Amino acid sequence: MSNPNPLIAALESNLQQVDRQALRRRRRVAETPCAPRVQVDGREMLAFCSNDYLGLASHPRLVEALREGASLYGVGSGASHLISGHTRAHALLEERLAQFMSPQVEAAGALYFCTGYMANLAVLTALATPGAEIFSEALNHASIIDGARLSRAKVQVYPHADLESLANLLAASSAPTKIVVTDSVFSMDGDLAALPALLALCERHGAWLVVDDAHGFGVLGENGRGALEHFNLRSTNLVYMGTLSKAAGVGGAFVAAHASVIEWLVQRARPYIYTTAAAPALAHALLASLDIIGGAEGRQRRAHLQSLIAQIRSGLRLRRWQLMPSDTAIQPVIVGANDDAMLAAAALFAQGLWVPAIRPPTVPPDTARLRVTLSAAHTKEEVAQVVAALNALEIQEAEKAA
Ligand SMILES: *Cc1c(COP(=O)(O)O)cnc(C)c1O
């Protein structure tokens, strides 16, 4: 029976179509803090799904810092940054971020955003002055795609990791402002963009290079300054976006760039201007997070994470499924068909292992995958457990297919 309201009936029919494609998504309810051991929908699980790469999301020092921030500043900012919501906590955080990123960004300024999604919308809409052209990597995050659309600039999508195509597009463009934008670590594949070559190309063509380092900030580089530190890059053509919701364990994001870029964003970026400032207590907690990331504990956590990455890569013995070539905490196993990926994720879940299946449209058709993400909070024993389970499951699948 379809709903008597045709508006509802049309949506319900669309939802049935989603079901027929095995694409219905459902949200599981986590009942404990983000950590390897979680209770989800009432069950104890070992999780390999979060972006909490350093295991800071439930770190006691950050929990305490958030409490302290609430005592100092209350729980809401009350207004946007340009009205009255810009507190001492926000100002201190921006100062610290600019200082932290200064080896990578000349005359660095930093701007704190409520989310990375909004930071990408802000950068692309504000940099794309009339006549601008945006050159966007094929595997870029949805927030970059949306930001490019919202900018109303002409958008050219270049194929994944294809710098020759990008060079040709840049050479053919006569736009007064050229903006190349890329993820540093591709979020569904785990591979790294060739940032040194991209930057050289951008400098040659007088283009901005906007780098979305959502999965690199805090994780890559000796001091956790991310992909730019990893590649030892520094340039005034760079506009750097780092999220503070993933490795930093809290929430929000920042842009680091030449102080004049930051000032332009404050004047023009609508996703910055027309929204209430994030809770100041979050900014206060992030100061403690930056202390950890930049200090000895951060280095230890990054070293442990690297050893877990090496462990999973040497431990998996796959024949039909395919482990993507990734050196980062994102270790995707391509299964192929949507329903096969769903069945594999369900079989793991039944064993107490929470590994998400990623399906189109998030990834290309026929590349549905199990996306294992590792965290410094995992132990060697926990990683050994997921490796053994994946190896055994794949053998079962191979035998079923034979
Ligand atoms: C997570 C993510 C974002 C969005 O950041 P949020 O702070 O979660 O809004 C942007 N870009 C990439 C590549 C991401 O993975």
The ligand as a Gaussian input file, in Angstrom:
#p B3LYP/6-31G(d) Opt

LIG

0 1
 C       36.152000      13.974000       7.106000
 C       36.584000      14.740000       5.920000
 C       36.190000      16.064000       5.724000
 C       35.155000      16.730000       6.586000
 O       35.634000      17.011000       7.859000
 P       34.578000      17.110000       9.045000
 O       35.318000      17.829000      10.118000
 O       34.199000      15.727000       9.402000
 O       33.415000      17.903000       8.524000
 C       36.716000      16.751000       4.647000
 N       37.576000      16.152000       3.797000
 C       37.959000      14.877000       3.952000
 C       38.905000      14.270000       2.973000
 C       37.463000      14.122000       5.002000
 O       37.810000      12.855000       5.145000

